[in-house]
């Protein structure tokens, strides 16, 4: 088991300063709806007080990825990029697709793989689709947060 440390200090009503082994964050809100701001990003948590039911999601934040030997991966990418003349954008798009389904691309013949990287990658608008998905998730989290605030305001009266 690992050592943990966490301390929460109330600054104002509805505002807390959280101190832990991994850093400092600030939480705003009360039971049932909280927004936490930290170095990892902004997390919204909404729930029904007293039930133990809640939903938590990142509104924006950094992705933490575990990577195997990044020097080896970078060297391989540069070698392939120089050999076939791919742009950085084409390589990044393909790497994202590869991470989602590596088996599919490992079995693919080299000529088909090259066509896939060159042809579709440059026309797909991959970043636009990714951005829309992210915006949709943020909007859903905000709507859920507002709905719970609305319900909570009526239940307190």
PEDAWO-V481614 format. One record per residue. N is the residue number from 1. SS is DSSP state (@ for helix, = for strand, . for the rest). PHI is phi in degrees with one decimal (none if undefined). NEAR is the number of other C-alpha atoms within 12 Angstrom. Layout:
# PEDAWO-V481614
n=N ss=SS phi=PHI near=NEAR
n=N ss=SS phi=PHI near=NEAR
This chain:
# PEDAWO-V481614
n=1 ss=. phi=none near=3
n=2 ss=. phi=-92.3 near=5
n=3 ss=. phi=-77.1 near=8
n=4 ss=. phi=-123.1 near=11
n=5 ss=. phi=-145.0 near=13
n=6 ss== phi=-153.6 near=15
n=7 ss== phi=-137.8 near=17
n=8 ss== phi=-117.6 near=16
n=9 ss== phi=-118.1 near=18
n=10 ss== phi=-79.4 near=17
n=11 ss== phi=-91.0 near=13
n=12 ss== phi=-140.2 near=13
n=13 ss=. phi=-60.2 near=13
n=14 ss=. phi=86.0 near=19
n=15 ss== phi=-128.2 near=21
n=16 ss== phi=-126.3 near=23
n=17 ss== phi=-105.4 near=24
n=18 ss== phi=-106.8 near=23
n=19 ss== phi=-119.5 near=19
n=20 ss== phi=-140.8 near=17
n=21 ss=. phi=-61.1 near=13
n=22 ss=. phi=-87.6 near=15
n=23 ss== phi=146.2 near=17
n=24 ss== phi=-114.4 near=22
n=25 ss== phi=-142.5 near=26
n=26 ss== phi=-124.1 near=30
n=27 ss== phi=-113.3 near=29
n=28 ss== phi=-123.9 near=26
n=29 ss== phi=126.9 near=25
n=30 ss== phi=-131.9 near=24
n=31 ss=. phi=-58.9 near=24
n=32 ss=. phi=99.7 near=31
n=33 ss== phi=-156.1 near=34
n=34 ss== phi=-139.3 near=33
n=35 ss== phi=-119.4 near=32
n=36 ss== phi=-114.7 near=31
n=37 ss== phi=-111.4 near=26
n=38 ss== phi=-142.5 near=25
n=39 ss=. phi=-67.3 near=17
n=40 ss=. phi=-80.6 near=19
n=41 ss== phi=135.4 near=20
n=42 ss== phi=-108.3 near=24
n=43 ss== phi=-120.6 near=30
n=44 ss== phi=-107.3 near=36
n=45 ss== phi=-127.4 near=32
n=46 ss== phi=-127.0 near=35
n=47 ss== phi=-163.2 near=29
n=48 ss== phi=-106.7 near=23
n=49 ss=. phi=-56.4 near=20
n=50 ss=. phi=87.1 near=9
n=51 ss=. phi=-101.9 near=10
n=52 ss=. phi=84.9 near=11
n=53 ss== phi=-91.0 near=14
n=54 ss== phi=-155.4 near=21
n=55 ss== phi=-131.4 near=23
n=56 ss== phi=-130.6 near=24
n=57 ss== phi=-153.2 near=27
n=58 ss== phi=-77.8 near=28
n=59 ss== phi=-83.7 near=27
n=60 ss== phi=-157.7 near=23
n=61 ss== phi=175.8 near=18
n=62 ss=. phi=-89.3 near=13
n=63 ss=. phi=-86.0 near=11
n=64 ss=. phi=-102.6 near=9
n=65 ss=. phi=-121.7 near=8
n=66 ss=. phi=-89.6 near=7
n=67 ss=. phi=-124.7 near=11
n=68 ss=. phi=-86.5 near=9
n=69 ss=. phi=15.5 near=10
n=70 ss=@ phi=-64.7 near=12
n=71 ss=@ phi=-64.8 near=11
n=72 ss=@ phi=-67.0 near=12
n=73 ss=@ phi=-64.7 near=14
n=74 ss=@ phi=-63.0 near=18
n=75 ss=@ phi=-65.0 near=13
n=76 ss=@ phi=-65.7 near=15
n=77 ss=@ phi=-61.6 near=23
n=78 ss=@ phi=-63.0 near=19
n=79 ss=@ phi=-63.0 near=15
n=80 ss=@ phi=-65.6 near=21
n=81 ss=@ phi=-63.0 near=22
n=82 ss=@ phi=-68.5 near=14
n=83 ss=@ phi=-64.4 near=12
n=84 ss=@ phi=-107.5 near=20
n=85 ss=. phi=74.3 near=17
n=86 ss=. phi=-80.4 near=25
n=87 ss=. phi=-82.9 near=20
n=88 ss=@ phi=-60.9 near=21
n=89 ss=@ phi=-62.6 near=21
n=90 ss=@ phi=-62.2 near=30
n=91 ss=@ phi=-66.7 near=30
n=92 ss=@ phi=-65.3 near=23
n=93 ss=@ phi=-61.2 near=29
n=94 ss=@ phi=-65.4 near=32
n=95 ss=@ phi=-61.1 near=22
n=96 ss=@ phi=-63.1 near=19
n=97 ss=@ phi=-64.1 near=25
n=98 ss=@ phi=-61.8 near=21
n=99 ss=@ phi=-63.2 near=16
n=100 ss=@ phi=-71.0 near=12
n=101 ss=. phi=-145.2 near=14
n=102 ss=@ phi=-64.2 near=14
n=103 ss=@ phi=-59.8 near=11
n=104 ss=@ phi=-57.8 near=14
n=105 ss=@ phi=-81.9 near=22
n=106 ss=@ phi=-68.6 near=14
n=107 ss=@ phi=-83.3 near=13
n=108 ss=. phi=-71.7 near=16
n=109 ss=. phi=-63.6 near=12
n=110 ss=@ phi=-58.1 near=14
n=111 ss=@ phi=-64.6 near=14
n=112 ss=@ phi=-68.7 near=16
n=113 ss=@ phi=-61.9 near=23
n=114 ss=@ phi=-62.7 near=23
n=115 ss=@ phi=-61.8 near=18
n=116 ss=@ phi=-64.8 near=25
n=117 ss=@ phi=-68.3 near=32
n=118 ss=@ phi=-70.6 near=25
n=119 ss=@ phi=-72.1 near=18
n=120 ss=@ phi=-71.2 near=19
n=121 ss=@ phi=-59.1 near=27
n=122 ss=@ phi=-78.9 near=21
n=123 ss=@ phi=-100.6 near=15
n=124 ss=. phi=-74.2 near=19
n=125 ss=. phi=64.6 near=16
n=126 ss=@ phi=-59.1 near=21
n=127 ss=@ phi=-66.9 near=20
n=128 ss=@ phi=-64.8 near=13
n=129 ss=@ phi=-64.3 near=13
n=130 ss=@ phi=-61.4 near=16
n=131 ss=@ phi=-64.4 near=14
n=132 ss=@ phi=-64.4 near=14
n=133 ss=@ phi=-61.5 near=14
n=134 ss=@ phi=-64.4 near=19
n=135 ss=@ phi=-62.0 near=17
n=136 ss=@ phi=-63.1 near=15
n=137 ss=@ phi=-63.4 near=20
n=138 ss=@ phi=-64.3 near=23
n=139 ss=@ phi=-61.9 near=19
n=140 ss=@ phi=-62.6 near=21
n=141 ss=@ phi=-62.7 near=30
n=142 ss=@ phi=-66.5 near=26
n=143 ss=@ phi=-63.4 near=16
n=144 ss=@ phi=-63.7 near=25
n=145 ss=@ phi=-59.9 near=30
n=146 ss=@ phi=-66.4 near=21
n=147 ss=@ phi=-63.1 near=19
n=148 ss=@ phi=-68.9 near=26
n=149 ss=@ phi=-61.3 near=25
n=150 ss=@ phi=-61.9 near=17
n=151 ss=@ phi=-65.3 near=19
n=152 ss=@ phi=-64.1 near=20
n=153 ss=@ phi=-66.9 near=13
n=154 ss=@ phi=-77.3 near=10
n=155 ss=@ phi=-73.9 near=11
n=156 ss=. phi=-82.1 near=8
n=157 ss=. phi=-79.9 near=7
